Each structure stands twice: as C-alpha cells, then as structure tokens.
C-alpha cells in the first residue's frame, strides 16, 4: 500500500486524467488482492465447490511444473485464488494513428512504456477508446483474463480463467510467469513474444510428460491455426506499411485502407479468430496482435539453437534484453531469416 500511495502522491502534478487513471489501477489491483485466498485454505474448506477444487488442484500442479521443469520463478504467484464478478480482470485499449501501424505508447514508473492502457472497468476502457477515436485515432478494446505484476506482488489465480481447458490454463500460467523471469521496460513485442514462446514450449512439455498425446496433438493443431492467423495479419501489415508510405492524397489512402480491412474482415481465417470482437479490424488491432506474434519465431529458433535447454535459452534471452531495442529486434529477426546462426 505504501508503494501505491507514494505513486499517487508523485502524480499529484501530472493532471487529472493521469491521476484518475492511476487511481483506478491501484484501486482495482488492491480490490483483487483483497479477494484472494490461499490455495491451501480453499482446498481445506469443505464449502469449496468440487469443480473449483479440481481446477485449483490442477493449477497447483502446473505451478510446481513451471518451477521444477521449466525453470520459471518459484515465488508466491498463482498460489492463491480470487473470484471476480466479471469475465475479464482488465480491458486493454490500443490506439494507433489513422495511417500508422505503430501503437500509441503510455509510460509508467514500473512497467515502462507499453503499447496499451488497461482498465478494471469496461466502461472506462470504452470511454478512453472513444476519446482516442475523437482524436482521429484507430482504437481496439479487448478483454484480458490475467496480467502480471512482474513479481512485485504475488499474482493470484483468477475466476476469469481457472475453468479454461487444461492446456489453455497451463499456457496462461506459464506465460505470466515468463514475465517474472525476463521483462524489458519499453519493449512490449519482446516481452510478449518471449512469453508466448515459453508458454508454447511449456505446454508441449507438460502434455508430453503426462502422456496426453491426443491433447498434445490438439494443442499443436491449435498453435498452427494461430500461426495461420499471424501470417494473415502479417501480410495485411506488409501491404498497409507500403500503402502508408505512399505519397498520395489522404482521401485516396483512406479509401485504399478501407479496402484492405474489408479484405481482411472477409477472410475465413480472420472470421474464425475474430468472433466476439466488437469492432472490425483496424490499425490498432494489427498493432495489438503484432506484440504477441512479431518476434515469436525468433525466440523459437533461439530455443532450438539452445538444443532445447531452457537455462541456456533464458541466458540468451537475458543477454538480448541488455541490448538496445533495435539491436535485439534485429538479432531475433535475423535468426528467422537465416542471416544469423547464433544469438550473441
């Protein structure tokens, strides 16, 4: 609480909107913490529903696998549980200029600069997105089932994801713990792509160790569908990058942009993945997904170059994290293109 109070005090001269944003962030997080109960307490409680008990036991085993088999931090996170009265813990807002695929950044004391803003109430997120649109920006709002405090606090398991399928629950726990291991301020694509690479390898190893070959096959098929979606979005980004660099009138660029997004929205691959999106595709949506997809192939190649040894892989990633942003991005991209055989 002292950390939160000091943060609010430091923002006293930063403007009403900033103070309001931090106030909801601090209040939302401490409400979540107040709802948390230790797993041992819940499992010993005869009033804990049987279906929830089953999921908590699974989560507990996943937590142990993460630390003992994946070399992820052995800390207090995901050893408690909080029941929330909403489908997502936060809603993120990503914004981008009308003719740009670069997300607008927001900078914070702990996380550094990130390409989104998170809100504990969906109404607040929608209001922020509406303001962005009034300024001529593209905006994309999406629900987030979990987030990481990077080891500053002990993050709880949440009702927003505890009843997911086994593999999906595993990937989320592994993903969030990966942020505790390596996190670079100001580089969302690096952080999220690393966590995605860890979650995929972690779930593959977990299912294989449990002898769940059918579930593993389904998991790998789902990842291939994700890659297919990523390729579609990457192709769209490439065409739009070329379009936005052209010296043509705003009216012509706007019309050609509209045609590109209509083409994307009509694609069967996009439609399969976009169920539930409130708005159609735009620059902000492409920017949001790029953070989770852009550098994953580079990290996967780095893991392969480490002969699957996670400690070696993590050491390589930590070395990359000490480079400047442009250089670490270049090395990861070169790894995929074949221009580099090792990550320095």
C-alpha positions as CSV (number, residue, x, y, z in Angstrom):
1,X,0.0,0.0,0.0
2,X,2.9,2.4,0.7
3,X,4.1,1.9,-2.8
4,X,0.7,2.7,-4.3
5,X,0.3,5.8,-2.0
6,X,3.7,7.1,-2.9
7,X,2.9,6.6,-6.6
8,X,-0.3,8.6,-6.4
9,X,1.5,11.4,-4.5
10,X,4.2,11.6,-7.1
11,X,1.5,12.1,-9.7
12,X,-0.2,15.0,-7.9
13,X,1.0,17.5,-10.5
14,X,0.6,15.2,-13.5
15,X,-3.0,16.2,-14.4
16,X,-6.5,15.0,-13.5
17,X,-6.7,12.3,-16.2
18,X,-3.4,10.7,-15.2
19,X,-4.3,10.7,-11.5
20,X,-7.7,9.2,-12.3
21,X,-6.1,6.5,-14.4
22,X,-3.6,5.5,-11.7
23,X,-6.3,5.7,-9.0
24,X,-8.4,3.1,-10.8
25,X,-5.4,1.0,-11.5
26,X,-4.2,1.0,-7.8
27,X,-7.8,0.6,-6.5
28,X,-8.5,-2.3,-9.0
29,X,-5.4,-4.2,-8.1
30,X,-5.9,-3.9,-4.3
31,X,-9.5,-5.0,-4.7
32,X,-8.2,-8.1,-6.5
33,X,-5.7,-8.7,-3.7
34,X,-8.4,-8.3,-1.1
35,X,-10.5,-11.1,-2.8
36,X,-7.5,-13.5,-2.8
37,X,-7.4,-16.6,-0.6
38,X,-4.5,-19.1,-0.3
39,X,-5.0,-22.3,-2.2
40,X,-4.3,-24.4,0.9
41,X,-7.1,-22.6,2.7
42,X,-9.6,-23.1,-0.2
43,X,-8.6,-26.8,-0.6
44,X,-9.2,-27.4,3.1
45,X,-12.5,-25.6,3.0
46,X,-15.4,-28.1,2.7
47,X,-17.5,-25.3,1.1
48,X,-15.3,-25.0,-1.9
49,X,-17.2,-26.3,-4.9
50,X,-16.0,-29.7,-6.2
51,X,-15.4,-28.3,-9.8
52,X,-13.4,-25.4,-8.5
53,X,-11.4,-27.7,-6.2
54,X,-10.5,-29.8,-9.2
55,X,-9.2,-26.8,-11.1
56,X,-7.2,-25.5,-8.2
57,X,-5.5,-28.8,-7.7
58,X,-4.6,-28.8,-11.4
59,X,-3.3,-25.2,-11.2
60,X,-1.3,-26.1,-8.2
61,X,0.4,-29.0,-10.1
62,X,1.0,-26.6,-13.1
63,X,2.6,-24.2,-10.7
64,X,5.0,-26.8,-9.5
65,X,5.8,-28.0,-13.0
66,X,6.6,-24.4,-14.0
67,X,9.2,-24.0,-11.4
68,X,10.7,-27.5,-11.3
69,X,10.6,-28.4,-15.0
70,X,10.5,-25.1,-16.9
71,X,12.9,-23.2,-14.6
72,X,10.4,-20.4,-14.1
73,X,10.4,-18.4,-10.9
74,X,9.5,-20.2,-7.7
75,X,7.7,-17.4,-6.0
76,X,4.3,-16.7,-4.3
77,X,2.4,-16.1,-7.6
78,X,-0.5,-18.4,-8.5
79,X,-0.6,-19.9,-5.0
80,X,-3.8,-18.1,-4.2
81,X,-7.2,-17.6,-5.9
82,X,-9.6,-14.6,-6.4
83,X,-13.2,-14.8,-7.5
84,X,-14.1,-11.8,-9.6
85,X,-17.6,-10.7,-10.7
86,X,-16.7,-10.1,-14.3
87,X,-15.4,-12.0,-17.4
88,X,-12.0,-10.3,-17.6
89,X,-9.7,-8.8,-14.9
90,X,-9.0,-5.8,-17.1
91,X,-9.8,-4.4,-20.6
92,X,-7.0,-3.1,-22.6
93,X,-7.2,-0.2,-25.1
94,X,-4.7,0.0,-28.0
95,X,-4.7,3.1,-30.2
96,X,-2.8,3.9,-33.4
97,X,-2.8,6.9,-35.8
98,X,-5.0,6.8,-38.9
99,X,-2.2,5.9,-41.2
100,X,0.2,4.1,-39.0
101,X,0.7,0.6,-37.6
102,X,2.6,1.8,-34.6
103,X,0.6,1.8,-31.3
104,X,0.5,4.9,-29.2
105,X,2.6,4.3,-26.1
106,X,1.8,5.0,-22.4
107,X,4.7,5.2,-20.0
108,X,4.6,4.2,-16.3
109,X,7.1,4.1,-13.5
110,X,7.3,0.3,-13.1
111,X,6.3,-1.2,-16.5
112,X,8.0,1.4,-18.5
113,X,6.4,2.3,-21.9
114,X,3.7,-0.1,-23.1
115,X,1.5,0.0,-26.2
116,X,-1.8,-0.2,-24.3
117,X,-3.8,1.1,-21.4
118,X,-5.6,-1.2,-19.0
119,X,-8.8,-0.5,-17.2
120,X,-10.5,-2.6,-14.5
121,X,-14.0,-1.4,-15.7
122,X,-15.0,-2.0,-19.3
123,X,-16.9,1.3,-19.3
124,X,-13.7,3.2,-18.5
125,X,-11.9,1.4,-21.4
126,X,-14.7,2.2,-23.8
127,X,-14.6,5.9,-22.8
128,X,-10.9,6.0,-23.3
129,X,-11.2,4.4,-26.7
130,X,-14.0,6.9,-27.7
131,X,-11.7,9.8,-26.8
132,X,-9.0,8.3,-29.0
133,X,-11.4,8.0,-31.9
134,X,-12.5,11.6,-31.4
135,X,-8.8,12.5,-31.9
136,X,-8.8,10.7,-35.2
137,X,-7.1,7.5,-33.9
138,X,-8.0,3.9,-34.6
139,X,-8.8,2.1,-31.3
140,X,-9.2,-1.5,-30.3
141,X,-10.6,-2.7,-26.9
142,X,-10.2,-6.3,-25.7
143,X,-10.7,-8.2,-22.5
144,X,-7.7,-9.6,-20.6
145,X,-8.1,-12.7,-18.4
146,X,-4.9,-12.2,-16.5
147,X,-1.9,-9.9,-16.0
148,X,1.5,-10.0,-14.3
149,X,2.8,-7.6,-11.7
150,X,6.3,-8.8,-12.7
151,X,7.0,-10.3,-9.2
152,X,6.3,-7.1,-7.3
153,X,3.2,-8.7,-5.9
154,X,2.1,-12.3,-5.6
155,X,-0.4,-12.7,-8.5
156,X,-3.4,-14.9,-7.8
157,X,-5.2,-17.4,-10.0
158,X,-8.5,-15.8,-11.2
159,X,-12.0,-16.9,-11.9
160,X,-11.6,-15.3,-15.3
161,X,-9.5,-18.2,-16.5
162,X,-9.5,-21.0,-13.9
163,X,-12.1,-23.1,-15.7
164,X,-10.4,-22.9,-19.1
165,X,-9.3,-26.2,-20.7
166,X,-6.2,-27.8,-19.2
167,X,-3.8,-26.8,-21.9
168,X,-5.1,-23.2,-22.0
169,X,-4.8,-22.9,-18.3
170,X,-1.3,-24.2,-18.4
171,X,-0.3,-21.8,-21.2
172,X,-1.6,-18.8,-19.3
173,X,0.2,-19.7,-16.0
174,X,3.5,-20.4,-17.9
175,X,3.1,-17.1,-20.0
176,X,2.6,-14.9,-16.9
177,X,5.5,-16.5,-15.0
178,X,7.7,-15.9,-18.0
179,X,7.2,-12.2,-17.5
180,X,8.6,-12.6,-13.9
181,X,11.8,-14.1,-15.4
182,X,12.5,-11.6,-18.2
183,X,10.9,-8.2,-18.7
184,X,12.3,-5.2,-20.6
185,X,10.8,-1.8,-20.0
186,X,9.5,-0.2,-23.1
187,X,9.5,-3.3,-25.4
188,X,6.1,-4.9,-25.4
189,X,6.7,-7.0,-28.5
190,X,9.9,-8.5,-27.0
191,X,8.2,-9.3,-23.7
192,X,5.0,-10.8,-25.1
193,X,6.7,-12.7,-27.8
194,X,9.1,-14.3,-25.3
195,X,6.2,-15.2,-23.0
196,X,4.3,-16.8,-25.9
197,X,7.4,-18.9,-26.9
198,X,7.7,-20.0,-23.3
199,X,4.1,-20.9,-22.9
200,X,4.1,-23.0,-26.1
201,X,7.1,-24.9,-25.2
202,X,5.9,-25.3,-21.6
203,X,2.6,-26.7,-22.6
204,X,4.2,-29.1,-25.1
205,X,6.5,-30.4,-22.4
206,X,3.8,-30.7,-19.8
207,X,1.4,-32.6,-22.0
208,X,4.2,-34.9,-23.3
209,X,5.3,-35.6,-19.7
210,X,1.7,-36.5,-18.7
211,X,1.4,-38.9,-21.7
212,X,-1.5,-36.9,-23.1
213,X,-0.7,-37.5,-26.7
214,X,-4.2,-36.7,-28.0
215,X,-4.3,-33.4,-26.1
216,X,-0.8,-32.6,-27.3
217,X,-1.9,-33.2,-31.0
218,X,-4.9,-30.9,-30.5
219,X,-2.7,-28.3,-28.8
220,X,-0.2,-28.3,-31.7
221,X,-3.0,-28.1,-34.2
222,X,-4.4,-25.0,-32.4
223,X,-0.9,-23.4,-32.5
224,X,-0.7,-24.0,-36.2
225,X,-4.1,-22.2,-36.6
226,X,-2.6,-19.3,-34.6
227,X,0.4,-19.2,-36.9
228,X,-2.0,-19.2,-39.9
229,X,-3.8,-16.2,-38.3
230,X,-0.5,-14.5,-37.6
231,X,0.6,-14.9,-41.2
232,X,-2.6,-13.4,-42.4
233,X,-2.2,-10.3,-40.2
234,X,1.5,-10.0,-41.2
235,X,0.5,-10.0,-44.9
236,X,-2.0,-7.3,-44.2
237,X,0.5,-5.2,-42.2
238,X,3.0,-5.5,-45.1
239,X,0.5,-4.2,-47.6
240,X,-0.6,-1.4,-45.3
241,X,3.0,-0.4,-44.5
242,X,3.6,0.0,-48.2
243,X,0.4,2.0,-48.5
244,X,1.1,4.4,-45.7
245,X,4.5,5.2,-47.1
246,X,3.0,6.3,-50.5
247,X,2.8,10.0,-51.5
248,X,-0.9,10.1,-52.3
249,X,-3.8,12.1,-51.0
250,X,-5.4,11.4,-47.6
251,X,-8.7,10.6,-49.4
252,X,-7.1,8.0,-51.7
253,X,-5.1,6.5,-48.8
254,X,-8.2,6.3,-46.6
255,X,-10.2,4.5,-49.4
256,X,-7.4,2.0,-50.0
257,X,-7.0,1.4,-46.3
258,X,-10.8,0.7,-46.1
259,X,-10.5,-1.8,-48.9
260,X,-7.6,-3.6,-47.2
261,X,-9.5,-4.0,-43.9
262,X,-12.6,-5.2,-45.8
263,X,-10.5,-7.8,-47.5
264,X,-9.1,-8.9,-44.1
265,X,-12.6,-9.0,-42.4
266,X,-13.9,-11.2,-45.3
267,X,-11.1,-13.8,-44.9
268,X,-12.3,-17.1,-43.4
269,X,-9.2,-17.3,-41.2
270,X,-9.8,-13.9,-39.8
271,X,-13.5,-14.6,-39.2
272,X,-12.7,-17.8,-37.2
273,X,-10.4,-15.9,-34.9
274,X,-12.4,-12.6,-34.6
275,X,-15.5,-13.9,-33.0
276,X,-16.5,-11.6,-30.2
277,X,-14.6,-8.6,-31.4
278,X,-16.9,-5.5,-31.0
279,X,-15.3,-3.5,-33.9
280,X,-13.9,-4.6,-37.2
281,X,-10.2,-4.8,-37.9
282,X,-8.1,-1.6,-37.9
283,X,-4.6,-0.3,-37.3
284,X,-4.9,-0.7,-33.6
285,X,-6.0,-4.3,-33.8
286,X,-3.0,-5.1,-36.0
287,X,-0.7,-3.3,-33.6
288,X,-2.1,-5.2,-30.7
289,X,-1.6,-8.7,-32.3
290,X,1.9,-7.8,-33.5
291,X,3.0,-7.5,-29.9
292,X,2.2,-11.2,-29.4
293,X,3.3,-12.5,-32.7
294,X,6.1,-10.4,-34.2
295,X,9.2,-12.0,-32.5
296,X,7.9,-15.4,-31.5
297,X,9.6,-17.2,-34.4
298,X,12.9,-15.7,-33.4
299,X,12.6,-16.9,-29.8
300,X,11.6,-20.4,-31.0
301,X,14.7,-20.5,-33.2
302,X,16.8,-19.3,-30.2
303,X,15.3,-22.2,-28.2
304,X,16.1,-24.7,-30.9
305,X,19.7,-23.3,-31.2
306,X,20.0,-23.9,-27.4
307,X,19.2,-27.6,-28.1
308,X,16.0,-27.2,-26.1
309,X,17.9,-26.4,-22.9
310,X,15.8,-23.8,-21.1
311,X,18.6,-22.5,-18.9
312,X,20.7,-21.8,-22.0
313,X,17.8,-20.3,-23.7
314,X,16.9,-18.0,-20.8
315,X,20.6,-16.9,-20.6
316,X,20.5,-16.0,-24.3
317,X,17.2,-14.0,-23.8
318,X,18.6,-12.2,-20.9
319,X,21.7,-11.2,-22.9
320,X,19.4,-9.9,-25.6
321,X,17.4,-7.9,-23.1
322,X,20.6,-5.9,-22.3
323,X,20.9,-4.7,-25.9
324,X,19.2,-1.7,-27.2
325,X,15.7,-2.3,-28.7
326,X,16.7,-2.0,-32.3
327,X,19.6,-4.4,-32.0
328,X,17.8,-7.2,-30.1
329,X,14.9,-7.0,-32.6
330,X,17.3,-7.2,-35.4
331,X,19.0,-10.3,-34.0
332,X,15.7,-12.1,-33.4
333,X,14.5,-11.3,-36.9
334,X,17.9,-12.3,-38.4
335,X,17.6,-15.6,-36.6
336,X,14.4,-16.4,-38.6
337,X,15.7,-15.1,-41.9
338,X,18.8,-17.3,-41.6
339,X,21.2,-14.4,-41.5
340,X,22.5,-15.3,-38.1
341,X,23.2,-18.8,-36.7
342,X,23.5,-17.7,-33.1
343,X,22.1,-15.1,-30.8
344,X,25.0,-13.2,-29.3
